[in-house]
Amino acid sequence: MMKFSPPRNSGLTGISEDSSPGLVGGNAHFNEEVRRKLKSSQTFETAQPSAKLARYADLRYTKFTINGFPGEKHAVFVPDNLTLSPHVFEQICLALDKEMPSMFLKGVSSLCHPTKLSTAQLRKCPGFSPLMSDVRNSLGIKQKGNQIQDSDISNKRLVDVVDHYLEKKLASSISSIALAASRTNVWTFSGPQISNFELLLQQHIENGETDAFRMVAVHMQDKAYMESTTARQLMKDLFDNSQVISNEVVDSFRPLLLQGDLWDPTINKANPEFAEHGYEYWSFDSLDQKMINGHPITQWPWPHADLFVLFYREENITGAAHADVDWEFSTRTRLDEEAVLFAPEIVTPVGFVFIGAPYCWQPQMKKKLIHAVKLANPIVVLDNTPNVAKQVSLFVKVLGNIYGRNALTACRPFLNDERGAISSNQSSGDLIQAMSPAKIMKHVEKEFDSSGMNADERLTLSDIVGLLDLVKRRPQAFKETVTSVDPLRDSAEHTISQLMSVFTSSHTCAREL
């Protein structure tokens, strides 16, 4: 198997384990991220005064399994007044007999249950019509002409079948993403707040297929975990069983078996919907809704991960030989991402999988997506998912015409009339320069009705102008790092090949000169 080494700009050089405590010298991005999180975390009444670089010897380790979940798992404990530097992370990988990841892959979506992802606007868009027709035929619903009827859009029986079919298609696409990641040494990365990406990835894991290595980084005393007696005890069991990390300790460690009661709906009755439906259904789609209280996806880190990096608050007892955990402490907020002093982009490039959602608790998908394009982060946008993901997929596919067969014919509807005639021997760069933002915007609006979207999340003409300007300045970077995957049409073979090219592009996170 081909091996993929960390990129040269990953920041692994120039930091030794014996470096003096403090922030990383010469790595402004890392320092800025750590200072930002420290500023937030120091508003705790019991906040630590400063952060230093963790040494390998500062870490503790536990190997464990969870009853009902496949595979052995690793937990690495980091005091929350220390930052996890790239060099120490590399030592952790060596102890686990893992290569440094070539990239981290993060999901951007919502907590909307995968079985209810479609919207009325998505169901009536032209790209969704083949699925609607198939489902309509399977249910024996007659259609008049090619127009989708309003009654079809609101037909609960039809909508339920469409959502079920879309979930299966999305799970297949996520499976292809996981396979491409495993073949290119890309790890998935999750924080305390998960999304549909993890939920759909879970289906792939449960099918027993080859999958990518999965890592989570959270604060062990997150308020959400500490409020659950069961979750709190699981964390205590893990830490009490830990030892100071070393290669020898990792090799000889006998796994601790954790009980899986927290994830068993016949035992965990804290959330009524989980007790009745398990993972098959829930009504909430954001963290601020009442029905999410007590659900296991909020009470513990994502349990399907392979590596758990757990930051913790030490007990401050003068004269104690060994620091213990301060079990009276908890983070200021539930599922607190700011309490995790780990910036994954400093270890290796970070890619994103954007899955559209009917509702976003914190509208930010458009902002994250455009920012990722600017930084040349690898981006996978799942087409035929709601709202901005669908809009951006349409934009990406328009630009994709430039590199296909009969490029001029395919691009002609989107060319600026003021530029005059374009000959058939024009280069891809010439076609990009001739693109009309207004015509692309008109195409996006025609193909997807954005009336149901939050105004802040809707793609605008100025967004199209900005994105097109980025493409004009760095066409090759956009071509190699941004892709749209259509779960309704793209084959697994095509998707895996396409994604492996994106994950291994030399333009990943390349700085603009």
matplotlib code that plots the C-alpha trace (Angstrom):
import matplotlib.pyplot as plt

x = [0.0, 1.3, 2.2, 1.4, 3.7, 2.7, 3.0, 6.0, 4.0, 2.4, 4.7, 6.4, 9.9, 11.6, 9.9, 11.6, 10.2, 12.7, 11.5, 11.0, 7.4, 5.3, 3.6, 5.1, 7.9, 7.5, 4.0, 1.8, -1.4, -1.1, -0.4, -3.4, -5.7, -4.5, -4.7, -8.2, -9.3, -7.5, -9.2, -12.5, -11.6, -10.1, -13.6, -14.1, -13.9, -11.3, -9.5, -5.8, -3.6, -1.7, -1.0, 2.3, 3.4, 2.7, 5.7, 5.1, 5.7, 2.8, 0.3, -1.6, -3.0, -5.7, -6.7, -10.3, -13.3, -17.0, -19.4, -21.5, -19.0, -16.3, -12.6, -10.1, -9.9, -7.2, -7.6, -4.8, -5.3, -3.9, -4.0, -6.0, -3.3, -1.2, -1.4, -0.8, 2.0, 2.6, 5.7, 4.0, 1.1, 3.6, 5.0, 1.4, 1.0, 4.3, 3.2, 0.0, 1.9, 0.1, 1.5, 0.8, -2.4, -2.0, -5.1, -8.0, -11.5, -14.4, -18.1, -20.1, -23.9, -26.6, -28.0, -31.2, -31.9, -30.7, -34.2, -35.6, -33.1, -35.1, -37.0, -39.9, -37.6, -35.1, -37.9, -39.1, -35.8, -34.9, -31.9, -34.2, -36.8, -35.5, -35.7, -39.2, -40.4, -38.9, -40.6, -43.9, -43.9, -43.1, -46.1, -48.4, -48.9, -49.7, -48.0, -49.4, -46.6, -43.1, -44.2, -44.0, -47.3, -47.6, -49.6, -46.6, -44.3, -46.5, -47.6, -46.4, -46.2, -44.2, -41.9, -41.1, -40.1, -38.0, -36.2, -35.5, -34.1, -32.0, -30.6, -29.5, -27.9, -26.1, -24.8, -23.4, -21.6, -20.2, -19.0, -17.2, -15.6, -14.5, -13.0, -11.1, -9.9, -8.6, -6.7, -5.0, -4.3, -6.8, -8.3, -11.8, -11.8, -14.7, -15.1, -17.7, -20.4, -21.1, -23.3, -24.9, -21.4, -20.7, -24.2, -24.0, -20.4, -21.7, -23.8, -20.7, -18.9, -21.8, -21.7, -18.1, -16.5, -12.9, -13.0, -10.8, -9.1, -11.4, -10.3, -12.2, -10.8, -13.0, -12.7, -13.2, -15.1, -17.4, -20.5, -22.7, -20.7, -20.5, -24.3, -24.8, -24.0, -23.2, -21.0, -19.1, -18.4, -17.2, -14.7, -13.6, -13.1, -11.0, -8.7, -8.4, -7.1, -4.6, -0.8, 1.8, 2.2, 5.1, 5.6, 6.0, 2.8, 0.8, 2.1, 1.4, -1.8, -4.7, -7.9, -10.5, -14.0, -16.6, -20.2, -22.4, -25.5, -25.3, -26.0, -28.6, -32.2, -33.5, -31.4, -30.8, -34.2, -33.0, -34.3, -37.9, -37.2, -34.1, -35.8, -38.6, -36.7, -33.0, -31.1, -33.8, -35.5, -35.4, -37.2, -34.5, -32.0, -30.0, -28.3, -30.5, -33.8, -35.3, -35.8, -32.1, -31.6, -30.4, -29.7, -26.5, -25.1, -24.7, -23.6, -20.3, -17.8, -18.6, -18.2, -17.2, -13.9, -10.6, -8.5, -9.9, -7.9, -9.3, -8.3, -8.9, -8.6, -6.2, -6.9, -4.8, -3.6, -0.4, 2.2, 0.4, 2.8, 0.6, -2.1, -5.5, -8.6, -10.7, -14.1, -15.9, -14.9, -16.9, -16.7, -18.7, -21.0, -22.3, -20.3, -17.7, -15.4, -13.5, -12.2, -10.2, -6.7, -6.0, -5.8, -5.9, -4.8, -1.4, -0.8, -1.9, -4.2, -7.9, -10.6, -14.4, -17.4, -20.4, -23.9, -26.8, -29.3, -32.9, -32.1, -28.8, -28.7, -25.9, -26.0, -22.4, -22.1, -21.8, -19.2, -17.2, -17.4, -16.2, -13.4, -12.3, -12.2, -10.0, -7.6, -7.5, -8.8, -10.0, -13.8, -16.4, -19.9, -22.8, -25.1, -28.9, -28.8, -30.6, -29.8, -26.3, -24.8, -27.1, -26.4, -22.6, -22.8, -24.5, -21.7, -19.0, -20.7, -20.9, -17.1, -16.6, -17.8, -14.6, -12.6, -15.0, -15.6, -17.1, -16.2, -17.2, -20.6, -21.2, -20.0, -21.7, -24.8, -22.6, -20.3, -20.2, -21.8, -19.6, -16.5, -17.5, -17.2, -15.1, -13.4, -13.4, -9.6, -9.8, -8.0, -9.7, -8.2, -9.8, -13.2, -12.9, -12.2, -15.2, -17.6, -20.5, -21.3, -24.8, -25.6, -24.2, -26.4, -29.4, -28.7, -28.4, -31.7, -33.4, -32.2, -33.0, -35.6, -33.9, -37.0, -37.0, -33.4, -32.1, -31.0, -27.5, -27.0, -28.3, -25.7, -25.8, -24.4, -21.6, -20.7, -20.6, -18.4, -16.0, -15.8, -15.3, -12.5, -10.8, -11.1, -9.6, -6.6, -6.0, -7.8, -5.8, -6.2, -9.9, -10.1, -8.1, -9.4, -13.1, -15.5, -19.2, -20.5, -24.1, -25.4, -28.3, -26.1, -22.4, -21.1, -19.0, -16.0, -16.2, -16.6, -13.7, -11.3, -12.4, -12.0, -8.6, -7.4, -8.8, -7.3, -3.8, -3.7, -0.4, -2.5, -4.0, -3.8, -1.3, -0.8, -1.6, 1.5]
y = [0.0, 3.5, 5.4, 9.1, 11.2, 14.4, 17.5, 19.7, 22.6, 20.5, 22.0, 18.8, 20.2, 22.5, 21.4, 19.0, 17.3, 19.3, 22.7, 25.2, 25.5, 28.1, 28.6, 27.2, 29.5, 30.5, 29.0, 32.1, 30.2, 27.7, 30.4, 32.4, 29.4, 28.5, 32.1, 32.4, 29.3, 30.3, 33.7, 31.9, 29.2, 31.7, 33.1, 30.0, 30.8, 28.0, 28.6, 27.7, 30.8, 29.8, 27.0, 25.3, 22.8, 19.2, 16.9, 13.2, 12.3, 14.6, 12.4, 9.3, 6.4, 3.8, 1.1, 0.1, -1.5, -0.7, -3.6, -3.7, -1.7, -3.3, -2.9, -1.7, 2.0, 4.3, 7.2, 9.8, 12.2, 15.7, 18.2, 21.2, 23.7, 22.1, 22.3, 19.3, 20.1, 18.5, 16.8, 15.2, 14.1, 12.4, 10.5, 9.4, 8.0, 6.1, 4.6, 3.4, 2.1, 4.5, 6.8, 10.5, 11.2, 12.8, 14.9, 15.3, 15.2, 17.0, 17.0, 20.2, 19.7, 19.6, 17.1, 16.6, 12.9, 11.3, 10.0, 13.5, 15.5, 16.5, 19.8, 20.9, 23.0, 20.1, 17.7, 20.0, 20.9, 19.4, 17.5, 15.6, 14.7, 11.2, 10.2, 11.6, 9.8, 6.5, 6.8, 7.9, 4.9, 2.5, 3.9, 3.8, 7.6, 8.9, 12.1, 14.5, 15.5, 16.3, 18.9, 17.9, 18.6, 20.5, 17.6, 15.3, 17.7, 17.5, 13.9, 12.4, 8.8, 9.9, 12.2, 9.4, 7.1, 9.8, 10.6, 6.9, 6.5, 9.7, 8.4, 5.2, 7.1, 9.5, 6.6, 5.0, 8.2, 8.6, 5.0, 5.9, 8.9, 6.6, 4.1, 6.9, 8.2, 4.8, 4.4, 7.8, 7.7, 10.4, 10.3, 11.6, 14.2, 15.0, 17.4, 17.3, 18.4, 15.8, 16.1, 14.0, 13.2, 11.0, 9.6, 8.5, 7.2, 5.1, 3.1, 2.4, 1.2, -1.1, -2.7, -3.9, -2.3, -1.1, 2.4, 5.4, 5.8, 8.0, 10.5, 12.7, 15.5, 16.7, 17.9, 14.9, 17.1, 18.6, 19.8, 17.5, 14.5, 15.5, 15.9, 12.2, 9.8, 7.0, 9.1, 10.5, 7.1, 5.9, 8.8, 8.0, 4.3, 5.3, 7.7, 5.4, 2.7, 4.9, 5.0, 7.4, 6.9, 5.1, 2.8, -0.1, 0.8, 1.0, -2.4, -4.3, -2.6, -5.0, -3.3, -2.2, -3.3, -0.5, -1.3, -0.1, 0.8, 4.5, 3.6, 0.9, 2.2, -0.6, 0.6, 4.3, 6.0, 9.5, 10.7, 9.6, 9.5, 7.4, 5.0, 4.5, 4.6, 4.2, 5.7, 5.2, 8.5, 11.8, 15.1, 17.6, 19.0, 21.4, 21.5, 24.2, 22.1, 20.6, 17.1, 16.6, 16.5, 13.1, 11.7, 9.7, 11.6, 14.5, 12.5, 11.1, 11.6, 9.8, 6.1, 4.8, 6.7, 4.8, 7.5, 9.7, 12.7, 13.7, 17.0, 17.2, 19.6, 18.6, 18.8, 21.5, 20.0, 21.4, 18.7, 15.9, 13.4, 12.9, 15.2, 13.7, 14.8, 17.6, 15.8, 18.9, 20.9, 21.0, 23.2, 26.4, 25.1, 21.8, 20.2, 23.0, 23.1, 26.1, 24.0, 21.7, 23.1, 21.3, 22.8, 19.9, 22.1, 22.5, 18.7, 18.2, 19.8, 19.7, 18.8, 19.2, 17.3, 19.6, 18.0, 20.3, 20.5, 21.7, 23.9, 25.1, 25.9, 28.3, 29.6, 29.3, 26.7, 29.2, 31.2, 28.0, 26.8, 30.0, 30.3, 26.8, 27.6, 30.6, 28.5, 25.7, 23.1, 19.9, 20.3, 17.6, 19.0, 16.5, 17.5, 17.0, 17.8, 21.0, 24.6, 26.1, 22.6, 22.3, 25.8, 25.4, 22.0, 23.7, 26.3, 23.6, 21.6, 24.7, 25.2, 21.5, 22.0, 23.8, 20.6, 18.2, 17.2, 19.9, 22.5, 25.5, 24.1, 23.2, 26.6, 28.8, 29.4, 30.9, 33.1, 36.9, 38.3, 41.4, 39.4, 38.7, 35.4, 32.6, 30.1, 26.4, 26.3, 28.5, 27.3, 26.4, 29.6, 31.7, 30.0, 30.8, 34.5, 34.6, 33.3, 35.6, 35.6, 36.9, 34.0, 31.4, 33.0, 32.8, 29.1, 28.4, 30.2, 28.3, 24.9, 25.4, 27.5, 29.3, 30.9, 28.5, 29.4, 31.6, 34.9, 34.6, 31.2, 31.9, 32.1, 35.6, 37.2, 38.8, 35.3, 34.0, 37.0, 36.2, 32.5, 33.0, 35.5, 32.8, 30.3, 32.8, 33.4, 29.7, 27.6, 24.5, 24.6, 24.9, 22.1, 19.7, 20.5, 21.2, 18.5, 17.8, 14.2, 13.4, 10.6, 10.0, 9.5, 9.0, 5.4, 4.3, 3.6, 7.1, 8.7, 6.9, 7.7, 11.4, 11.8, 10.1, 12.7, 15.5, 14.1, 13.8, 17.0, 19.0, 22.1, 21.3, 24.3, 25.9, 29.5, 32.0, 33.9]
z = [0.0, -0.8, 2.3, 2.7, 4.8, 6.5, 4.3, 4.7, 6.1, 8.8, 11.5, 12.7, 12.5, 14.9, 18.1, 20.4, 23.5, 25.6, 24.3, 27.0, 28.2, 26.4, 23.1, 19.9, 18.6, 15.0, 14.5, 14.6, 13.5, 16.3, 18.9, 17.7, 18.0, 21.4, 22.7, 21.3, 23.2, 26.3, 26.3, 26.3, 28.8, 31.3, 31.9, 34.1, 37.8, 38.2, 34.9, 34.6, 34.4, 31.2, 28.8, 28.1, 25.6, 26.8, 27.0, 26.1, 29.8, 30.9, 29.1, 30.4, 28.5, 28.7, 26.2, 26.4, 24.7, 25.0, 25.3, 22.1, 20.0, 17.8, 18.2, 20.8, 21.5, 22.9, 25.3, 25.8, 28.7, 28.5, 31.4, 30.2, 31.0, 28.3, 24.6, 22.4, 20.0, 16.6, 17.9, 20.9, 18.6, 16.4, 19.4, 20.3, 16.7, 17.0, 20.3, 18.6, 15.6, 13.4, 10.7, 11.1, 9.3, 5.9, 6.6, 9.1, 7.7, 9.5, 8.9, 8.6, 8.9, 11.6, 14.1, 12.0, 11.9, 8.6, 7.9, 7.6, 5.6, 2.6, 2.3, 0.1, -1.9, -2.4, -3.4, -6.2, -7.7, -11.1, -9.8, -7.4, -9.9, -10.8, -7.2, -6.8, -10.0, -8.8, -5.4, -6.9, -9.3, -6.4, -4.5, -7.5, -7.5, -11.0, -12.2, -14.7, -17.1, -15.9, -13.3, -9.7, -8.0, -4.7, -3.3, -3.9, -2.0, 1.1, 0.8, 4.1, 2.8, -0.3, 1.8, 4.3, 1.5, -0.2, 3.1, 3.7, 0.2, 0.5, 3.8, 2.2, -0.7, 1.6, 3.8, 0.6, -0.3, 3.2, 2.9, -0.3, 1.5, 4.4, 1.9, 0.1, 3.4, 4.6, 1.3, 1.7, 5.4, 6.1, 9.7, 10.5, 13.3, 15.7, 18.6, 21.3, 18.9, 16.2, 13.1, 10.4, 9.1, 12.2, 12.2, 8.6, 9.1, 11.9, 9.5, 7.4, 10.5, 11.6, 8.2, 9.0, 6.0, 5.8, 7.2, 8.1, 11.5, 13.7, 16.3, 18.8, 21.0, 23.9, 27.5, 29.8, 32.3, 29.8, 31.5, 29.4, 30.5, 34.2, 34.4, 33.6, 36.4, 34.0, 31.7, 34.7, 36.1, 32.6, 32.6, 36.1, 35.2, 32.2, 34.1, 37.2, 34.9, 33.1, 33.3, 32.2, 28.5, 26.9, 24.0, 26.4, 28.3, 25.1, 23.8, 27.1, 28.2, 28.7, 27.5, 30.1, 29.3, 29.7, 29.9, 27.0, 29.1, 28.2, 24.5, 25.2, 24.9, 27.0, 29.9, 29.4, 29.8, 30.3, 26.9, 26.1, 22.3, 22.7, 25.1, 22.5, 19.2, 19.9, 17.1, 14.6, 15.2, 17.1, 16.6, 17.5, 15.0, 17.2, 20.6, 22.0, 21.8, 24.9, 23.4, 23.1, 26.9, 28.1, 24.6, 24.6, 21.6, 24.0, 27.1, 25.9, 23.0, 19.8, 20.9, 17.4, 17.5, 17.7, 19.5, 22.3, 23.2, 26.6, 28.2, 31.9, 34.9, 37.5, 41.2, 42.9, 46.1, 47.6, 48.3, 46.6, 45.0, 41.9, 40.5, 40.3, 38.4, 39.9, 39.6, 41.0, 37.9, 34.7, 31.6, 31.4, 28.7, 27.4, 24.6, 24.9, 21.9, 23.3, 26.2, 23.9, 23.3, 20.2, 16.7, 14.2, 11.3, 12.9, 12.8, 9.2, 6.7, 7.4, 4.9, 5.2, 4.2, 3.8, 4.1, 3.7, 6.5, 6.6, 9.7, 11.1, 14.8, 14.3, 10.6, 9.5, 6.8, 4.0, 5.9, 6.6, 3.1, 1.5, 4.0, 3.3, -0.4, 0.3, 2.3, -0.3, 2.2, 0.6, 0.3, -0.4, -0.9, -1.0, -3.8, -3.5, 0.2, 1.3, 1.0, 0.6, -0.1, -3.0, -4.2, -4.0, -5.8, -8.7, -8.8, -8.6, -11.5, -13.7, -13.2, -13.8, -17.4, -18.2, -17.9, -19.6, -23.1, -25.4, -22.8, -24.9, -25.6, -22.0, -20.8, -23.4, -21.3, -18.6, -20.6, -20.4, -23.6, -23.4, -24.0, -27.6, -29.4, -27.8, -30.2, -29.6, -29.0, -26.0, -22.9, -19.6, -18.2, -20.9, -20.2, -16.5, -17.3, -19.6, -17.0, -16.0, -12.2, -13.0, -15.3, -12.9, -10.1, -12.4, -13.0, -9.3, -8.6, -11.4, -10.2, -6.5, -4.8, -1.9, -0.5, 2.5, 3.5, 6.2, 4.5, 6.0, 4.6, 1.1, -1.7, -3.2, -6.3, -4.3, -3.0, -6.6, -7.6, -4.7, -5.4, -9.1, -8.4, -6.2, -9.1, -11.5, -9.3, -8.5, -11.0, -10.5, -6.7, -7.0, -9.6, -7.4, -3.9, -4.4, -5.5, -5.5, -4.9, -6.0, -3.8, -6.3, -9.4, -8.7, -8.5, -5.6, -7.9, -9.4, -6.0, -4.4, -7.3, -7.3, -3.6, -3.5, -6.0, -3.8, -0.6, -2.1, -4.1, -3.9, -3.8, -0.5, 1.9, -0.5, 0.3, -2.4, -3.6]

ax = plt.figure().add_subplot(projection="3d")
ax.plot(x, y, z, "-o")
ax.set_aspect("equal")
plt.show()
